[in-house]
Amino acid sequence: MAETYSDFAEIYDELMDNVPYETWCDTLTALIEKYGVSEPVRGEHVLATDDNLAAERNLVLDLGCGTGALTELLYQKGYDMIGVDNAPAMLDIAMRKREISGAEILYLQQDMRELELYSTVGTVISVCDSLNYILEEEELLQVFRLVNNYLYPGGLFLFDFNTVYKYREVIGDTVITENRENCSFIWENQYDEESCLNEYDLTVFVQEEGDLFRRFTETHVQRGYEAEQMRALVEQAGMDIVEILDAVTLKAVTGESERVYIVAREKDKYERYQDE
């Protein structure tokens, strides 16, 4: 079995071309503007500042940034961006994009369970079910505590996750195949209801030269979570829940919600800051 997101990184963006990154970017931006402390730092209406605290407040961390597709879009919105991911091959793609765009994005290779930043940040986002790769509640709680630790007073944590319903009822034990011009894949999915673990074996055939194709396989494991599970862990980590939304409708979560957004806020540093 190949390392997760190693060979797959080179064709990740091609196979994920149906992901609505622009829509996600607009949604996240609207939530930051509504609830957050971070502001765009580039643009004709933005005043330059040498205030270190303002610089930290306006930093946005993309946790589990992958190939940087969303990170680049948020940078284009004017935000100062940091991208963190544990897969070096994915970060290589992100840095290639940075070279082309000229974006001043800081990329760090880190496991989110061992997050270490040089300052606080005003906003942390984590989308495209990155947190579903954390399979144990104790480790997910550790991630949330680290996020809370590095959030600026009153800072915002925006993340999504796939629900148990999606893995059990929508994906389930299925096989998905797709044939494209220069690559094809076979996705074999297995869901275990007792553990809520979803495992899929991804076999990819990539055209390299003429009629020669290279074959590789990766195995990915994710865990489904319920909204109330996430609420409890976020609150246990020391943050306040601001809003919980169906990620598609942006309305209240239902029993058939497949992807959920949670908006949480740092509270302890903010309360101390208010008391000073």
PEWO-V716126 format. One line per field, one symbol per residue. ss: DSSP state (2 for helix, 1 for strand, 0 for the rest). phi: phi as a letter, one per 20 degrees, with the letter a starting at -180 (. if undefined). psi: psi as a letter, one per 30 degrees, with the letter a starting at -180 (. if undefined). A space follows every 50 residues. Layout:
ss: ???
phi: ???
psi: ???
This chain:
ss: 01000000222222200000222222222222222000000000000000 02222220111110000022222222000111111002222222222222 20000111100222000000111111000222200022222222222222 11111111111112222222200011111000111111111100001111 11111111100111111111111010222222222200111111110000 00000000111111110222222220
phi: .ffgldffgfdgfffdfefegffgffffffffffdedfcgdcpfdeefbd ffffffgefcdeenflemffgffffffoefdcdcbedffffgfgffffff emfededcebfffcgbdeafcfbcdbcmlgfffeedffffffgfffggfe ffgmfdddbcbeeggfffdeeleccdcbddfdacbcdddcddffemeddc eddcddfdbmeedddbccddccdecegfffgffffffodefeaccffeel dgfcfdfeccecdccfcfffffffff
psi: klkkhdefefgeeefgfgkieeeeeeeeeeeeeefafklkfklfgkkkkg jeeeeeefkkkjjhfbggeeeeeeefffkkkkkklfjeeeeeeefeeeee fgkikkkkjkkffhkjlfllkfkkljahhefffjfkeeeeeeeeeeeeeg klkglkjklllkleeeeefeeailkklkjleglllkjjkkkjeefgkjkk kjkkjkkekbgkkkklkkkkklkklleeeeeeeeeefglkkekkkkfefg akklfgkekkkkjlkkeeeeeeeef.
